[in-house]
Amino acid sequence: MGTIQLKSDLQKIIEQIDNEQLLQTVYDFLKQREDSKEGEFWKSLTEDQKREIYLSYEESEDDKGLIAWDSLKKKY
């Protein structure tokens, strides 16, 4: 998936979110990434946090453990 497609898909997802708190969280995350140097965020994490991210990534490879987008939208 290229940059143009990613931006388009991201915009579509954001357009569907009505929860202001969730939008603020996404905004803050992206803004922090924009303002920080590459690798700075990763370096700020503890070893436990890094392990949790790796574990989450591995679990995401199994479709059975994923939550449907519609279910997630209903929750928020």
mmCIF file of the N, C-alpha and C atoms, coordinates in Angstrom:
data_MODEL
# 
_entry.id   MODEL 
# 
loop_
_atom_site.group_PDB 
_atom_site.id 
_atom_site.type_symbol 
_atom_site.label_atom_id 
_atom_site.label_alt_id 
_atom_site.label_comp_id 
_atom_site.label_asym_id 
_atom_site.label_entity_id 
_atom_site.label_seq_id 
_atom_site.pdbx_PDB_ins_code 
_atom_site.Cartn_x 
_atom_site.Cartn_y 
_atom_site.Cartn_z 
_atom_site.occupancy 
_atom_site.B_iso_or_equiv 
_atom_site.pdbx_formal_charge 
_atom_site.auth_seq_id 
_atom_site.auth_comp_id 
_atom_site.auth_asym_id 
_atom_site.auth_atom_id 
_atom_site.pdbx_PDB_model_num 
ATOM 1   N N  . MET A 1 1  ? 0.859   -1.170  0.000  1.00 0.00 ? 1  MET A N  1 
ATOM 2   C CA . MET A 1 1  ? 0.000   0.000   0.000  1.00 0.00 ? 1  MET A CA 1 
ATOM 3   C C  . MET A 1 1  ? 0.905   1.233   0.000  1.00 0.00 ? 1  MET A C  1 
ATOM 4   N N  . GLY A 1 2  ? 0.654   2.151   -0.903 1.00 0.00 ? 2  GLY A N  1 
ATOM 5   C CA . GLY A 1 2  ? 1.474   3.335   -1.018 1.00 0.00 ? 2  GLY A CA 1 
ATOM 6   C C  . GLY A 1 2  ? 1.028   4.463   -0.097 1.00 0.00 ? 2  GLY A C  1 
ATOM 7   N N  . THR A 1 3  ? 1.816   5.517   -0.107 1.00 0.00 ? 3  THR A N  1 
ATOM 8   C CA . THR A 1 3  ? 1.554   6.664   0.763  1.00 0.00 ? 3  THR A CA 1 
ATOM 9   C C  . THR A 1 3  ? 0.197   7.294   0.481  1.00 0.00 ? 3  THR A C  1 
ATOM 10  N N  . ILE A 1 4  ? -0.127  7.460   -0.783 1.00 0.00 ? 4  ILE A N  1 
ATOM 11  C CA . ILE A 1 4  ? -1.404  8.098   -1.152 1.00 0.00 ? 4  ILE A CA 1 
ATOM 12  C C  . ILE A 1 4  ? -2.579  7.269   -0.632 1.00 0.00 ? 4  ILE A C  1 
ATOM 13  N N  . GLN A 1 5  ? -2.498  5.955   -0.815 1.00 0.00 ? 5  GLN A N  1 
ATOM 14  C CA . GLN A 1 5  ? -3.577  5.073   -0.356 1.00 0.00 ? 5  GLN A CA 1 
ATOM 15  C C  . GLN A 1 5  ? -3.676  5.087   1.166  1.00 0.00 ? 5  GLN A C  1 
ATOM 16  N N  . LEU A 1 6  ? -2.539  5.063   1.843  1.00 0.00 ? 6  LEU A N  1 
ATOM 17  C CA . LEU A 1 6  ? -2.548  5.110   3.309  1.00 0.00 ? 6  LEU A CA 1 
ATOM 18  C C  . LEU A 1 6  ? -3.201  6.391   3.823  1.00 0.00 ? 6  LEU A C  1 
ATOM 19  N N  . LYS A 1 7  ? -2.834  7.516   3.226  1.00 0.00 ? 7  LYS A N  1 
ATOM 20  C CA . LYS A 1 7  ? -3.429  8.790   3.645  1.00 0.00 ? 7  LYS A CA 1 
ATOM 21  C C  . LYS A 1 7  ? -4.929  8.798   3.398  1.00 0.00 ? 7  LYS A C  1 
ATOM 22  N N  . SER A 1 8  ? -5.338  8.281   2.264  1.00 0.00 ? 8  SER A N  1 
ATOM 23  C CA . SER A 1 8  ? -6.756  8.239   1.924  1.00 0.00 ? 8  SER A CA 1 
ATOM 24  C C  . SER A 1 8  ? -7.526  7.357   2.905  1.00 0.00 ? 8  SER A C  1 
ATOM 25  N N  . ASP A 1 9  ? -6.983  6.178   3.192  1.00 0.00 ? 9  ASP A N  1 
ATOM 26  C CA . ASP A 1 9  ? -7.641  5.258   4.120  1.00 0.00 ? 9  ASP A CA 1 
ATOM 27  C C  . ASP A 1 9  ? -7.692  5.837   5.530  1.00 0.00 ? 9  ASP A C  1 
ATOM 28  N N  . LEU A 1 10 ? -6.611  6.459   5.945  1.00 0.00 ? 10 LEU A N  1 
ATOM 29  C CA . LEU A 1 10 ? -6.572  7.076   7.267  1.00 0.00 ? 10 LEU A CA 1 
ATOM 30  C C  . LEU A 1 10 ? -7.608  8.192   7.376  1.00 0.00 ? 10 LEU A C  1 
ATOM 31  N N  . GLN A 1 11 ? -7.710  8.987   6.346  1.00 0.00 ? 11 GLN A N  1 
ATOM 32  C CA . GLN A 1 11 ? -8.696  10.073  6.340  1.00 0.00 ? 11 GLN A CA 1 
ATOM 33  C C  . GLN A 1 11 ? -10.119 9.521   6.431  1.00 0.00 ? 11 GLN A C  1 
ATOM 34  N N  . LYS A 1 12 ? -10.397 8.440   5.723  1.00 0.00 ? 12 LYS A N  1 
ATOM 35  C CA . LYS A 1 12 ? -11.731 7.829   5.770  1.00 0.00 ? 12 LYS A CA 1 
ATOM 36  C C  . LYS A 1 12 ? -12.061 7.336   7.180  1.00 0.00 ? 12 LYS A C  1 
ATOM 37  N N  . ILE A 1 13 ? -11.074 6.716   7.813  1.00 0.00 ? 13 ILE A N  1 
ATOM 38  C CA . ILE A 1 13 ? -11.285 6.214   9.176  1.00 0.00 ? 13 ILE A CA 1 
ATOM 39  C C  . ILE A 1 13 ? -11.559 7.376   10.123 1.00 0.00 ? 13 ILE A C  1 
ATOM 40  N N  . ILE A 1 14 ? -10.758 8.412   10.039 1.00 0.00 ? 14 ILE A N  1 
ATOM 41  C CA . ILE A 1 14 ? -10.923 9.567   10.928 1.00 0.00 ? 14 ILE A CA 1 
ATOM 42  C C  . ILE A 1 14 ? -12.268 10.246  10.695 1.00 0.00 ? 14 ILE A C  1 
ATOM 43  N N  . GLU A 1 15 ? -12.700 10.332  9.460  1.00 0.00 ? 15 GLU A N  1 
ATOM 44  C CA . GLU A 1 15 ? -13.987 10.949  9.142  1.00 0.00 ? 15 GLU A CA 1 
ATOM 45  C C  . GLU A 1 15 ? -15.150 10.216  9.806  1.00 0.00 ? 15 GLU A C  1 
ATOM 46  N N  . GLN A 1 16 ? -14.985 8.924   10.062 1.00 0.00 ? 16 GLN A N  1 
ATOM 47  C CA . GLN A 1 16 ? -16.066 8.129   10.642 1.00 0.00 ? 16 GLN A CA 1 
ATOM 48  C C  . GLN A 1 16 ? -16.095 8.193   12.168 1.00 0.00 ? 16 GLN A C  1 
ATOM 49  N N  . ILE A 1 17 ? -15.067 8.722   12.796 1.00 0.00 ? 17 ILE A N  1 
ATOM 50  C CA . ILE A 1 17 ? -14.996 8.775   14.253 1.00 0.00 ? 17 ILE A CA 1 
ATOM 51  C C  . ILE A 1 17 ? -15.719 10.012  14.762 1.00 0.00 ? 17 ILE A C  1 
ATOM 52  N N  . ASP A 1 18 ? -16.670 9.794   15.661 1.00 0.00 ? 18 ASP A N  1 
ATOM 53  C CA . ASP A 1 18 ? -17.417 10.900  16.256 1.00 0.00 ? 18 ASP A CA 1 
ATOM 54  C C  . ASP A 1 18 ? -17.017 11.160  17.713 1.00 0.00 ? 18 ASP A C  1 
ATOM 55  N N  . ASN A 1 19 ? -16.211 10.285  18.262 1.00 0.00 ? 19 ASN A N  1 
ATOM 56  C CA . ASN A 1 19 ? -15.795 10.402  19.657 1.00 0.00 ? 19 ASN A CA 1 
ATOM 57  C C  . ASN A 1 19 ? -14.657 11.421  19.759 1.00 0.00 ? 19 ASN A C  1 
ATOM 58  N N  . GLU A 1 20 ? -14.936 12.549  20.401 1.00 0.00 ? 20 GLU A N  1 
ATOM 59  C CA . GLU A 1 20 ? -13.944 13.628  20.490 1.00 0.00 ? 20 GLU A CA 1 
ATOM 60  C C  . GLU A 1 20 ? -12.703 13.196  21.260 1.00 0.00 ? 20 GLU A C  1 
ATOM 61  N N  . GLN A 1 21 ? -12.882 12.420  22.309 1.00 0.00 ? 21 GLN A N  1 
ATOM 62  C CA . GLN A 1 21 ? -11.738 11.967  23.106 1.00 0.00 ? 21 GLN A CA 1 
ATOM 63  C C  . GLN A 1 21 ? -10.819 11.072  22.270 1.00 0.00 ? 21 GLN A C  1 
ATOM 64  N N  . LEU A 1 22 ? -11.407 10.183  21.493 1.00 0.00 ? 22 LEU A N  1 
ATOM 65  C CA . LEU A 1 22 ? -10.611 9.314   20.628 1.00 0.00 ? 22 LEU A CA 1 
ATOM 66  C C  . LEU A 1 22 ? -9.884  10.130  19.569 1.00 0.00 ? 22 LEU A C  1 
ATOM 67  N N  . LEU A 1 23 ? -10.571 11.086  18.982 1.00 0.00 ? 23 LEU A N  1 
ATOM 68  C CA . LEU A 1 23 ? -9.935  11.952  17.988 1.00 0.00 ? 23 LEU A CA 1 
ATOM 69  C C  . LEU A 1 23 ? -8.778  12.739  18.593 1.00 0.00 ? 23 LEU A C  1 
ATOM 70  N N  . GLN A 1 24 ? -8.952  13.219  19.816 1.00 0.00 ? 24 GLN A N  1 
ATOM 71  C CA . GLN A 1 24 ? -7.885  13.965  20.494 1.00 0.00 ? 24 GLN A CA 1 
ATOM 72  C C  . GLN A 1 24 ? -6.685  13.064  20.744 1.00 0.00 ? 24 GLN A C  1 
ATOM 73  N N  . THR A 1 25 ? -6.941  11.829  21.122 1.00 0.00 ? 25 THR A N  1 
ATOM 74  C CA . THR A 1 25 ? -5.864  10.878  21.360 1.00 0.00 ? 25 THR A CA 1 
ATOM 75  C C  . THR A 1 25 ? -5.076  10.607  20.081 1.00 0.00 ? 25 THR A C  1 
ATOM 76  N N  . VAL A 1 26 ? -5.798  10.381  18.990 1.00 0.00 ? 26 VAL A N  1 
ATOM 77  C CA . VAL A 1 26 ? -5.142  10.155  17.694 1.00 0.00 ? 26 VAL A CA 1 
ATOM 78  C C  . VAL A 1 26 ? -4.344  11.390  17.293 1.00 0.00 ? 26 VAL A C  1 
ATOM 79  N N  . TYR A 1 27 ? -4.937  12.552  17.458 1.00 0.00 ? 27 TYR A N  1 
ATOM 80  C CA . TYR A 1 27 ? -4.256  13.808  17.125 1.00 0.00 ? 27 TYR A CA 1 
ATOM 81  C C  . TYR A 1 27 ? -2.976  13.970  17.945 1.00 0.00 ? 27 TYR A C  1 
ATOM 82  N N  . ASP A 1 28 ? -3.081  13.763  19.254 1.00 0.00 ? 28 ASP A N  1 
ATOM 83  C CA . ASP A 1 28 ? -1.921  13.914  20.129 1.00 0.00 ? 28 ASP A CA 1 
ATOM 84  C C  . ASP A 1 28 ? -0.805  12.949  19.740 1.00 0.00 ? 28 ASP A C  1 
ATOM 85  N N  . PHE A 1 29 ? -1.182  11.716  19.415 1.00 0.00 ? 29 PHE A N  1 
ATOM 86  C CA . PHE A 1 29 ? -0.197  10.723  19.001 1.00 0.00 ? 29 PHE A CA 1 
ATOM 87  C C  . PHE A 1 29 ? 0.520   11.165  17.732 1.00 0.00 ? 29 PHE A C  1 
ATOM 88  N N  . LEU A 1 30 ? -0.255  11.578  16.737 1.00 0.00 ? 30 LEU A N  1 
ATOM 89  C CA . LEU A 1 30 ? 0.346   11.996  15.468 1.00 0.00 ? 30 LEU A CA 1 
ATOM 90  C C  . LEU A 1 30 ? 1.171   13.262  15.625 1.00 0.00 ? 30 LEU A C  1 
ATOM 91  N N  . LYS A 1 31 ? 0.692   14.186  16.431 1.00 0.00 ? 31 LYS A N  1 
ATOM 92  C CA . LYS A 1 31 ? 1.419   15.440  16.658 1.00 0.00 ? 31 LYS A CA 1 
ATOM 93  C C  . LYS A 1 31 ? 2.742   15.170  17.353 1.00 0.00 ? 31 LYS A C  1 
ATOM 94  N N  . GLN A 1 32 ? 2.721   14.277  18.323 1.00 0.00 ? 32 GLN A N  1 
ATOM 95  C CA . GLN A 1 32 ? 3.946   13.922  19.027 1.00 0.00 ? 32 GLN A CA 1 
ATOM 96  C C  . GLN A 1 32 ? 4.956   13.320  18.055 1.00 0.00 ? 32 GLN A C  1 
ATOM 97  N N  . ARG A 1 33 ? 4.490   12.477  17.163 1.00 0.00 ? 33 ARG A N  1 
ATOM 98  C CA . ARG A 1 33 ? 5.371   11.860  16.167 1.00 0.00 ? 33 ARG A CA 1 
ATOM 99  C C  . ARG A 1 33 ? 5.939   12.911  15.218 1.00 0.00 ? 33 ARG A C  1 
ATOM 100 N N  . GLU A 1 34 ? 5.127   13.887  14.871 1.00 0.00 ? 34 GLU A N  1 
ATOM 101 C CA . GLU A 1 34 ? 5.563   14.939  13.958 1.00 0.00 ? 34 GLU A CA 1 
ATOM 102 C C  . GLU A 1 34 ? 6.664   15.793  14.600 1.00 0.00 ? 34 GLU A C  1 
ATOM 103 N N  . ASP A 1 35 ? 6.533   16.032  15.889 1.00 0.00 ? 35 ASP A N  1 
ATOM 104 C CA . ASP A 1 35 ? 7.455   16.918  16.602 1.00 0.00 ? 35 ASP A CA 1 
ATOM 105 C C  . ASP A 1 35 ? 8.735   16.229  17.085 1.00 0.00 ? 35 ASP A C  1 
ATOM 106 N N  . SER A 1 36 ? 8.751   14.896  17.113 1.00 0.00 ? 36 SER A N  1 
ATOM 107 C CA . SER A 1 36 ? 9.903   14.202  17.678 1.00 0.00 ? 36 SER A CA 1 
ATOM 108 C C  . SER A 1 36 ? 10.850  13.702  16.596 1.00 0.00 ? 36 SER A C  1 
ATOM 109 N N  . LYS A 1 37 ? 12.063  13.460  17.007 1.00 0.00 ? 37 LYS A N  1 
ATOM 110 C CA . LYS A 1 37 ? 13.072  12.922  16.106 1.00 0.00 ? 37 LYS A CA 1 
ATOM 111 C C  . LYS A 1 37 ? 12.841  11.425  15.951 1.00 0.00 ? 37 LYS A C  1 
ATOM 112 N N  . GLU A 1 38 ? 13.271  10.884  14.821 1.00 0.00 ? 38 GLU A N  1 
ATOM 113 C CA . GLU A 1 38 ? 13.088  9.463   14.546 1.00 0.00 ? 38 GLU A CA 1 
ATOM 114 C C  . GLU A 1 38 ? 13.761  8.617   15.621 1.00 0.00 ? 38 GLU A C  1 
ATOM 115 N N  . GLY A 1 39 ? 13.033  7.641   16.138 1.00 0.00 ? 39 GLY A N  1 
ATOM 116 C CA . GLY A 1 39 ? 13.562  6.739   17.146 1.00 0.00 ? 39 GLY A CA 1 
ATOM 117 C C  . GLY A 1 39 ? 13.438  7.239   18.570 1.00 0.00 ? 39 GLY A C  1 
ATOM 118 N N  . GLU A 1 40 ? 13.091  8.504   18.748 1.00 0.00 ? 40 GLU A N  1 
ATOM 119 C CA . GLU A 1 40 ? 13.004  9.091   20.087 1.00 0.00 ? 40 GLU A CA 1 
ATOM 120 C C  . GLU A 1 40 ? 11.913  8.429   20.929 1.00 0.00 ? 40 GLU A C  1 
ATOM 121 N N  . PHE A 1 41 ? 10.768  8.181   20.316 1.00 0.00 ? 41 PHE A N  1 
ATOM 122 C CA . PHE A 1 41 ? 9.653   7.564   21.038 1.00 0.00 ? 41 PHE A CA 1 
ATOM 123 C C  . PHE A 1 41 ? 10.040  6.168   21.516 1.00 0.00 ? 41 PHE A C  1 
ATOM 124 N N  . TRP A 1 42 ? 10.613  5.373   20.625 1.00 0.00 ? 42 TRP A N  1 
ATOM 125 C CA . TRP A 1 42 ? 10.983  3.997   20.973 1.00 0.00 ? 42 TRP A CA 1 
ATOM 126 C C  . TRP A 1 42 ? 11.992  3.990   22.124 1.00 0.00 ? 42 TRP A C  1 
ATOM 127 N N  . LYS A 1 43 ? 12.931  4.895   22.092 1.00 0.00 ? 43 LYS A N  1 
ATOM 128 C CA . LYS A 1 43 ? 13.949  4.976   23.136 1.00 0.00 ? 43 LYS A CA 1 
ATOM 129 C C  . LYS A 1 43 ? 13.346  5.363   24.487 1.00 0.00 ? 43 LYS A C  1 
ATOM 130 N N  . SER A 1 44 ? 12.203  6.037   24.455 1.00 0.00 ? 44 SER A N  1 
ATOM 131 C CA . SER A 1 44 ? 11.572  6.478   25.703 1.00 0.00 ? 44 SER A CA 1 
ATOM 132 C C  . SER A 1 44 ? 10.798  5.357   26.405 1.00 0.00 ? 44 SER A C  1 
ATOM 133 N N  . LEU A 1 45 ? 10.582  4.244   25.723 1.00 0.00 ? 45 LEU A N  1 
ATOM 134 C CA . LEU A 1 45 ? 9.808   3.141   26.293 1.00 0.00 ? 45 LEU A CA 1 
ATOM 135 C C  . LEU A 1 45 ? 10.674  2.277   27.211 1.00 0.00 ? 45 LEU A C  1 
ATOM 136 N N  . THR A 1 46 ? 10.025  1.705   28.223 1.00 0.00 ? 46 THR A N  1 
ATOM 137 C CA . THR A 1 46 ? 10.714  0.740   29.082 1.00 0.00 ? 46 THR A CA 1 
ATOM 138 C C  . THR A 1 46 ? 10.815  -0.585  28.333 1.00 0.00 ? 46 THR A C  1 
ATOM 139 N N  . GLU A 1 47 ? 11.638  -1.484  28.839 1.00 0.00 ? 47 GLU A N  1 
ATOM 140 C CA . GLU A 1 47 ? 11.767  -2.808  28.215 1.00 0.00 ? 47 GLU A CA 1 
ATOM 141 C C  . GLU A 1 47 ? 10.440  -3.563  28.260 1.00 0.00 ? 47 GLU A C  1 
ATOM 142 N N  . ASP A 1 48 ? 9.685   -3.412  29.341 1.00 0.00 ? 48 ASP A N  1 
ATOM 143 C CA . ASP A 1 48 ? 8.365   -4.057  29.439 1.00 0.00 ? 48 ASP A CA 1 
ATOM 144 C C  . ASP A 1 48 ? 7.416   -3.520  28.371 1.00 0.00 ? 48 ASP A C  1 
ATOM 145 N N  . GLN A 1 49 ? 7.433   -2.226  28.150 1.00 0.00 ? 49 GLN A N  1 
ATOM 146 C CA . GLN A 1 49 ? 6.575   -1.626  27.129 1.00 0.00 ? 49 GLN A CA 1 
ATOM 147 C C  . GLN A 1 49 ? 6.963   -2.113  25.733 1.00 0.00 ? 49 GLN A C  1 
ATOM 148 N N  . LYS A 1 50 ? 8.246   -2.209  25.480 1.00 0.00 ? 50 LYS A N  1 
ATOM 149 C CA . LYS A 1 50 ? 8.711   -2.710  24.178 1.00 0.00 ? 50 LYS A CA 1 
ATOM 150 C C  . LYS A 1 50 ? 8.288   -4.156  23.971 1.00 0.00 ? 50 LYS A C  1 
ATOM 151 N N  . ARG A 1 51 ? 8.426   -4.995  25.020 1.00 0.00 ? 51 ARG A N  1 
ATOM 152 C CA . ARG A 1 51 ? 7.987   -6.386  24.918 1.00 0.00 ? 51 ARG A CA 1 
ATOM 153 C C  . ARG A 1 51 ? 6.490   -6.466  24.639 1.00 0.00 ? 51 ARG A C  1 
ATOM 154 N N  . GLU A 1 52 ? 5.718   -5.608  25.291 1.00 0.00 ? 52 GLU A N  1 
ATOM 155 C CA . GLU A 1 52 ? 4.265   -5.593  25.087 1.00 0.00 ? 52 GLU A CA 1 
ATOM 156 C C  . GLU A 1 52 ? 3.915   -5.238  23.646 1.00 0.00 ? 52 GLU A C  1 
ATOM 157 N N  . ILE A 1 53 ? 4.639   -4.304  23.081 1.00 0.00 ? 53 ILE A N  1 
ATOM 158 C CA . ILE A 1 53 ? 4.409   -3.918  21.684 1.00 0.00 ? 53 ILE A CA 1 
ATOM 159 C C  . ILE A 1 53 ? 4.741   -5.074  20.752 1.00 0.00 ? 53 ILE A C  1 
ATOM 160 N N  . TYR A 1 54 ? 5.874   -5.725  20.986 1.00 0.00 ? 54 TYR A N  1 
ATOM 161 C CA . TYR A 1 54 ? 6.236   -6.881  20.166 1.00 0.00 ? 54 TYR A CA 1 
ATOM 162 C C  . TYR A 1 54 ? 5.199   -7.982  20.283 1.00 0.00 ? 54 TYR A C  1 
ATOM 163 N N  . LEU A 1 55 ? 4.730   -8.238  21.496 1.00 0.00 ? 55 LEU A N  1 
ATOM 164 C CA . LEU A 1 55 ? 3.718   -9.268  21.717 1.00 0.00 ? 55 LEU A CA 1 
ATOM 165 C C  . LEU A 1 55 ? 2.422   -8.908  20.997 1.00 0.00 ? 55 LEU A C  1 
ATOM 166 N N  . SER A 1 56 ? 2.016   -7.659  21.104 1.00 0.00 ? 56 SER A N  1 
ATOM 167 C CA . SER A 1 56 ? 0.797   -7.207  20.425 1.00 0.00 ? 56 SER A CA 1 
ATOM 168 C C  . SER A 1 56 ? 0.911   -7.380  18.913 1.00 0.00 ? 56 SER A C  1 
ATOM 169 N N  . TYR A 1 57 ? 2.077   -7.061  18.398 1.00 0.00 ? 57 TYR A N  1 
ATOM 170 C CA . TYR A 1 57 ? 2.296   -7.220  16.954 1.00 0.00 ? 57 TYR A CA 1 
ATOM 171 C C  . TYR A 1 57 ? 2.191   -8.685  16.553 1.00 0.00 ? 57 TYR A C  1 
ATOM 172 N N  . GLU A 1 58 ? 2.834   -9.566  17.320 1.00 0.00 ? 58 GLU A N  1 
ATOM 173 C CA . GLU A 1 58 ? 2.760   -10.994 17.013 1.00 0.00 ? 58 GLU A CA 1 
ATOM 174 C C  . GLU A 1 58 ? 1.323   -11.494 17.073 1.00 0.00 ? 58 GLU A C  1 
ATOM 175 N N  . GLU A 1 59 ? 0.572   -11.057 18.091 1.00 0.00 ? 59 GLU A N  1 
ATOM 176 C CA . GLU A 1 59 ? -0.828  -11.480 18.223 1.00 0.00 ? 59 GLU A CA 1 
ATOM 177 C C  . GLU A 1 59 ? -1.678  -10.944 17.080 1.00 0.00 ? 59 GLU A C  1 
ATOM 178 N N  . SER A 1 60 ? -1.329  -9.796  16.537 1.00 0.00 ? 60 SER A N  1 
ATOM 179 C CA . SER A 1 60 ? -2.113  -9.211  15.448 1.00 0.00 ? 60 SER A CA 1 
ATOM 180 C C  . SER A 1 60 ? -1.981  -10.001 14.150 1.00 0.00 ? 60 SER A C  1 
ATOM 181 N N  . GLU A 1 61 ? -0.965  -10.841 14.064 1.00 0.00 ? 61 GLU A N  1 
ATOM 182 C CA . GLU A 1 61 ? -0.765  -11.664 12.872 1.00 0.00 ? 61 GLU A CA 1 
ATOM 183 C C  . GLU A 1 61 ? -1.833  -12.755 12.762 1.00 0.00 ? 61 GLU A C  1 
ATOM 184 N N  . ASP A 1 62 ? -2.484  -13.091 13.872 1.00 0.00 ? 62 ASP A N  1 
ATOM 185 C CA . ASP A 1 62 ? -3.541  -14.101 13.890 1.00 0.00 ? 62 ASP A CA 1 
ATOM 186 C C  . ASP A 1 62 ? -4.889  -13.401 13.811 1.00 0.00 ? 62 ASP A C  1 
ATOM 187 N N  . ASP A 1 63 ? -5.588  -13.566 12.699 1.00 0.00 ? 63 ASP A N  1 
ATOM 188 C CA . ASP A 1 63 ? -6.865  -12.889 12.478 1.00 0.00 ? 63 ASP A CA 1 
ATOM 189 C C  . ASP A 1 63 ? -7.910  -13.218 13.544 1.00 0.00 ? 63 ASP A C  1 
ATOM 190 N N  . LYS A 1 64 ? -7.807  -14.370 14.176 1.00 0.00 ? 64 LYS A N  1 
ATOM 191 C CA . LYS A 1 64 ? -8.784  -14.762 15.193 1.00 0.00 ? 64 LYS A CA 1 
ATOM 192 C C  . LYS A 1 64 ? -8.769  -13.818 16.393 1.00 0.00 ? 64 LYS A C  1 
ATOM 193 N N  . GLY A 1 65 ? -7.628  -13.208 16.664 1.00 0.00 ? 65 GLY A N  1 
ATOM 194 C CA . GLY A 1 65 ? -7.502  -12.334 17.814 1.00 0.00 ? 65 GLY A CA 1 
ATOM 195 C C  . GLY A 1 65 ? -7.846  -10.883 17.536 1.00 0.00 ? 65 GLY A C  1 
ATOM 196 N N  . LEU A 1 66 ? -8.193  -10.563 16.292 1.00 0.00 ? 66 LEU A N  1 
ATOM 197 C CA . LEU A 1 66 ? -8.483  -9.180  15.932 1.00 0.00 ? 66 LEU A CA 1 
ATOM 198 C C  . LEU A 1 66 ? -9.941  -8.835  16.179 1.00 0.00 ? 66 LEU A C  1 
ATOM 199 N N  . ILE A 1 67 ? -10.209 -7.573  16.438 1.00 0.00 ? 67 ILE A N  1 
ATOM 200 C CA . ILE A 1 67 ? -11.569 -7.081  16.656 1.00 0.00 ? 67 ILE A CA 1 
ATOM 201 C C  . ILE A 1 67 ? -12.041 -6.422  15.372 1.00 0.00 ? 67 ILE A C  1 
ATOM 202 N N  . ALA A 1 68 ? -13.254 -6.729  14.956 1.00 0.00 ? 68 ALA A N  1 
ATOM 203 C CA . ALA A 1 68 ? -13.814 -6.156  13.736 1.00 0.00 ? 68 ALA A CA 1 
ATOM 204 C C  . ALA A 1 68 ? -13.949 -4.640  13.882 1.00 0.00 ? 68 ALA A C  1 
ATOM 205 N N  . TRP A 1 69 ? -13.692 -3.920  12.815 1.00 0.00 ? 69 TRP A N  1 
ATOM 206 C CA . TRP A 1 69 ? -13.747 -2.458  12.822 1.00 0.00 ? 69 TRP A CA 1 
ATOM 207 C C  . TRP A 1 69 ? -15.118 -1.974  13.284 1.00 0.00 ? 69 TRP A C  1 
ATOM 208 N N  . ASP A 1 70 ? -16.195 -2.615  12.823 1.00 0.00 ? 70 ASP A N  1 
ATOM 209 C CA . ASP A 1 70 ? -17.552 -2.202  13.215 1.00 0.00 ? 70 ASP A CA 1 
ATOM 210 C C  . ASP A 1 70 ? -17.765 -2.345  14.721 1.00 0.00 ? 70 ASP A C  1 
ATOM 211 N N  . SER A 1 71 ? -17.231 -3.403  15.310 1.00 0.00 ? 71 SER A N  1 
ATOM 212 C CA . SER A 1 71 ? -17.352 -3.591  16.757 1.00 0.00 ? 71 SER A CA 1 
ATOM 213 C C  . SER A 1 71 ? -16.606 -2.508  17.514 1.00 0.00 ? 71 SER A C  1 
ATOM 214 N N  . LEU A 1 72 ? -15.439 -2.177  17.024 1.00 0.00 ? 72 LEU A N  1 
ATOM 215 C CA . LEU A 1 72 ? -14.643 -1.135  17.665 1.00 0.00 ? 72 LEU A CA 1 
ATOM 216 C C  . LEU A 1 72 ? -15.325 0.228   17.576 1.00 0.00 ? 72 LEU A C  1 
ATOM 217 N N  . LYS A 1 73 ? -15.918 0.524   16.418 1.00 0.00 ? 73 LYS A N  1 
ATOM 218 C CA . LYS A 1 73 ? -16.631 1.794   16.242 1.00 0.00 ? 73 LYS A CA 1 
ATOM 219 C C  . LYS A 1 73 ? -17.793 1.893   17.216 1.00 0.00 ? 73 LYS A C  1 
ATOM 220 N N  . LYS A 1 74 ? -18.523 0.809   17.413 1.00 0.00 ? 74 LYS A N  1 
ATOM 221 C CA . LYS A 1 74 ? -19.666 0.814   18.328 1.00 0.00 ? 74 LYS A CA 1 
ATOM 222 C C  . LYS A 1 74 ? -19.225 1.064   19.762 1.00 0.00 ? 74 LYS A C  1 
ATOM 223 N N  . LYS A 1 75 ? -18.066 0.536   20.107 1.00 0.00 ? 75 LYS A N  1 
ATOM 224 C CA . LYS A 1 75 ? -17.559 0.699   21.465 1.00 0.00 ? 75 LYS A CA 1 
ATOM 225 C C  . LYS A 1 75 ? -17.227 2.155   21.762 1.00 0.00 ? 75 LYS A C  1 
ATOM 226 N N  . TYR A 1 76 ? -16.712 2.868   20.776 1.00 0.00 ? 76 TYR A N  1 
ATOM 227 C CA . TYR A 1 76 ? -16.321 4.250   20.990 1.00 0.00 ? 76 TYR A CA 1 
ATOM 228 C C  . TYR A 1 76 ? -17.291 5.198   20.337 1.00 0.00 ? 76 TYR A C  1 
# 
